[in-house]
Amino acid sequence: MTVKIPPKFRAFREMVLDEANEALFVGYLEEYTAGGRYTGAYFNEVTATTGSHPDRIDVSDVVALSLLSVTLKPEAANYFLADSEDREELSRALSAQPDRDLASLTEGEVAAVEAGNLNDAWNLIVKAPGVGRTRTSKLLARKRPRLIPIWDSVISDVLGLPETKDMWKIFHAALTEDMSHLGGSTNLDERLGELGDLAGVSNRYSRLRILDILAWMHGKKKGLPSKVYTELMDEPKD
């Protein structure tokens, strides 16, 4: 069954693919990553001396959330950091799905991700007190930056994704659909790589993260507000 890409996502993709907008989007990347103005630029980089284990949510991951304007309740932090069966199940679910570029997967592989181990990981993360789809997507994107996109209120508005249902399938379709008829890049994934090279950030961010930065910056430039959920508030869940 063909995945339906939301009209807003299609429109934004065409903007990114249009070479007339190249300076705009390269400028977004350069502005986001230069001078320390945006703390989110360091989201995937902050770590403890020993590094962050790819299959465990640790202190570095909890701290990194604050760089994207969200925090955790103490009970949620304890849920992720204390020894428990849920923590071991989460580690097993993550270890079954190593990081790789979302665009490199087949449709069948993406469907398996949606229904399999990473869906299990999502459901285990969202069990934490006050943790909903925004925090869950950010934690998973931290552990799998090439595979899992970030979802928040700004991305939702820009890309027309009011829910996270089928989100990974939608992103995969948007990244891989042949767009060569527009006369430029073969697809969005290829174009994101080109823009990352032009901005000098390809070695720093995954193509999926570059898309997140472009969409978020575009939304903020349009004045879209970020709906920040503090540690004292429960975040809406799907």
Backbone hydrogen bonds, N-H to C=O, Kabsch-Sander energy under -0.5 kcal/mol:
donor,donor_aa,acceptor,acceptor_aa,energy
5,I,3,V,-0.7
9,F,159,L,-0.7
10,R,6,P,-2.3
11,A,7,P,-2.5
12,F,8,K,-2.4
13,R,9,F,-2.6
14,E,10,R,-2.2
15,M,11,A,-1.7
16,V,12,F,-2.3
17,L,13,R,-2.4
18,D,14,E,-1.6
19,E,17,L,-0.5
21,N,18,D,-2.2
22,E,19,E,-1.4
25,F,21,N,-2.1
26,V,22,E,-2.6
27,G,23,A,-2.1
28,Y,24,L,-1.7
29,L,25,F,-1.9
30,E,26,V,-2.4
31,E,27,G,-2.7
32,Y,28,Y,-2.5
33,T,29,L,-1.8
34,A,30,E,-1.1
37,R,34,A,-1.0
39,T,37,R,-0.6
41,A,38,Y,-1.7
42,Y,39,T,-2.1
43,F,40,G,-1.8
45,E,42,Y,-1.3
46,V,42,Y,-2.0
51,G,48,A,-1.8
53,H,51,G,-0.5
56,R,53,H,-1.3
58,D,56,R,-0.7
62,V,58,D,-1.9
63,V,59,V,-2.5
64,A,60,S,-2.5
65,L,61,D,-1.4
66,S,62,V,-0.6
66,S,63,V,-1.3
67,L,64,A,-1.4
68,L,65,L,-1.8
69,S,66,S,-1.4
70,V,65,L,-1.6
71,T,229,Y,-0.8
73,K,129,P,-0.5
77,A,73,K,-2.4
78,N,74,P,-2.4
79,Y,75,E,-1.8
80,F,76,A,-1.8
81,L,77,A,-1.9
82,A,78,N,-2.7
88,E,84,S,-1.8
89,E,85,E,-2.6
90,L,86,D,-2.6
91,S,87,R,-2.0
92,R,88,E,-2.2
93,A,89,E,-2.4
94,L,90,L,-2.4
95,S,91,S,-2.4
96,A,92,R,-1.2
97,Q,94,L,-1.8
102,L,146,R,-2.3
104,S,101,D,-1.6
105,L,102,L,-1.5
110,V,106,T,-2.3
111,A,107,E,-2.3
112,A,108,G,-1.8
113,V,109,E,-2.0
114,E,110,V,-2.6
115,A,111,A,-1.7
116,G,112,A,-1.6
119,N,113,V,-0.8
120,D,116,G,-2.2
121,A,117,N,-2.5
122,W,118,L,-2.4
123,N,119,N,-2.4
124,L,120,D,-1.9
125,I,121,A,-2.4
126,V,122,W,-2.6
127,K,124,L,-0.6
128,A,125,I,-1.8
131,V,128,A,-2.0
132,G,130,G,-0.6
133,R,236,P,-1.2
136,T,132,G,-2.3
137,S,133,R,-2.5
138,K,134,T,-2.0
139,L,135,R,-2.6
140,L,136,T,-2.5
141,A,137,S,-2.4
142,R,138,K,-1.8
143,K,139,L,-1.7
144,R,140,L,-2.6
147,L,144,R,-1.1
148,I,144,R,-2.7
156,S,152,D,-2.6
157,D,153,S,-1.8
158,V,154,V,-2.7
159,L,155,I,-2.7
160,G,156,S,-0.9
161,L,156,S,-1.7
167,M,164,T,-2.0
170,I,166,D,-2.3
171,F,167,M,-2.7
172,H,168,W,-2.1
173,A,169,K,-2.4
174,A,170,I,-2.5
175,L,171,F,-2.3
176,T,172,H,-2.0
177,E,173,A,-2.0
179,M,186,T,-3.9
180,S,186,T,-0.5
182,L,179,M,-2.1
183,G,180,S,-1.9
188,L,174,A,-0.5
189,D,175,L,-2.1
191,R,187,N,-1.8
192,L,188,L,-2.6
193,G,189,D,-1.7
194,E,190,E,-1.9
195,L,191,R,-2.6
196,G,192,L,-2.4
197,D,193,G,-2.1
198,L,194,E,-2.3
199,A,195,L,-2.0
200,G,196,G,-0.6
200,G,197,D,-0.7
201,V,196,G,-2.7
202,S,196,G,-0.9
204,R,201,V,-1.4
205,Y,201,V,-2.4
210,I,206,S,-2.1
211,L,207,R,-2.1
212,D,208,L,-1.9
213,I,209,R,-2.5
214,L,210,I,-2.5
215,A,211,L,-2.6
216,W,212,D,-2.8
217,M,213,I,-2.9
218,H,214,L,-2.3
219,G,215,A,-2.3
220,K,216,W,-2.6
221,K,217,M,-2.4
222,K,218,H,-1.2
223,G,220,K,-1.3
224,L,219,G,-2.6
227,K,225,P,-0.5
228,V,226,S,-1.2
230,T,228,V,-0.6
233,M,230,T,-1.7
235,E,130,G,-0.9
